[in-house]
Amino acid sequence: MQIESASFDQLAEWEKELSSHYERIRQHELNLDITRGKPSTEQLNLSDKLDGILCNDYRAAGGTDTRNYGGLIGLTSARELGADMLQVPTEEVIAAGNSSLTLMYHAVLTGYLFGFAGNTPWRELKAPKFLCPVPGYDRHFSICAQLGIGMVSIPMNDQGPNMDLVEKYIREDNEIIGIWCVPKYSNPSGITYSDETVERLAQLGQIANPGFRIFWDNAYAVHDLGHYVSLASIRAATLENDTVDSVLQFASTSKVSHAGAGVAFVSASSANLQSLQQQMQTMTIGPDKVNQLRHSRFFTEFTTLKEHMRKHANILKPKFDCVLEHLHNGLAEMDLGQWEKPQGGYFVSFNTRKGCAKAVVKLAAEAGVKLTPAGATFPYGKDPEDSNIRIAPSFPPLEELDTAMSVFVLCVKLASVRQKLEQQRKAG
Ligand SMILES: Cc1ncc(COP(=O)(O)O)c(C=O)c1O
């Protein structure tokens, strides 16, 4: 059925059927959660050999006793792991603690308080702003919100952020000092930036404020679901455009090994790394090198890590297939929403009809299925079209996901039909 062409009576009939189905489901008192992109227990189990791998041998190559203080930029073997993940030289990598989000937060603080590479600290500008491709990662936006850095939404298309708009804003406003990018299997849309997008981003350093930085959060660099999608090297592109200082790259093993006990990496030009180190050396005497050593012994080669990621994919792929099958079987013939079919990453991004996302999330919650709050994928939690919902299939067992998705599809139908009925009522 196409909702746009349905008569009032058809809609009313449909609403009645859907409502009674919904009420039956409510009786089941479900308690399901597809909110956050966490690895499942089964995925975490894949890395349990990390525990005990050191067998009392705490010495890294070169003789460093990893139990002791020091080594601000991390063990060389851990930096090599980060270099492989980001496809950059080891000398340009710092291996840090367990979270790339922490590194990003500190990098934003560095720009804000001290400025990168001798540039004006952002706090001295009248209205510093970040460009925020949307839908995007809520925790990026929270960092800006907390520091009072303005946010300008940039719509994503199937090549990445709308680059015409990005360039226009940067040309018009010299106080745009950053852009958040999740270039591979973007959170939540699953899109990988095209070569042209990467090239145009690398050129921004020629027109932007010299303190401008691209936050290249490559959180899903190795998280393919089967089919490999390649991402052009932003480092190579900035070398060609003489803009190497304009990019900071991030990655971590959070969704490779243990999400709460992995190793995070930042890669940048030497001028940027120096700025970061200046701040880090006040903050810490050194990272958790024992954990770094455990990771280097577990992932002896990049090929070991890639093989390990195939095991993750074997667990994740059926869950993504489950989500996509429900959406296809339940909604493909209807005008009730659009969604992406990601080749990797952790999310499926779904767009309801305009003005329906909050209602869908509320209906699902009342039926016992928790979804990420509508709006979370936009700066300040406000989706101007109230349409984007991020589905995170990784954590629940397949059977629970299957049930949660049936409820989700039902709620999309019910919210859409109710909205259309209301519109027709108002129109008389
Ligand atoms: C895009 C993106 N960046 C960063 C993170 C967090 O990474 P970490 O665990 O390394 O802090 C996530 C987690 O969901 C993410 O989706």
The ligand as a Gaussian input file, in Angstrom:
#p B3LYP/6-31G(d) Opt

LIG

0 1
 C       32.268000       6.901000      15.082000
 C       32.734000       6.440000      16.413000
 N       33.846000       6.968000      16.935000
 C       34.302000       6.586000      18.143000
 C       33.630000       5.643000      18.892000
 C       34.159000       5.287000      20.238000
 O       35.415000       4.735000      20.083000
 P       36.326000       4.356000      21.332000
 O       35.740000       3.152000      21.954000
 O       37.662000       4.106000      20.731000
 O       36.331000       5.528000      22.262000
 C       32.463000       5.067000      18.385000
 C       31.709000       4.089000      19.171000
 O       30.601000       3.741000      18.896000
 C       32.006000       5.476000      17.115000
 O       30.904000       4.978000      16.569000

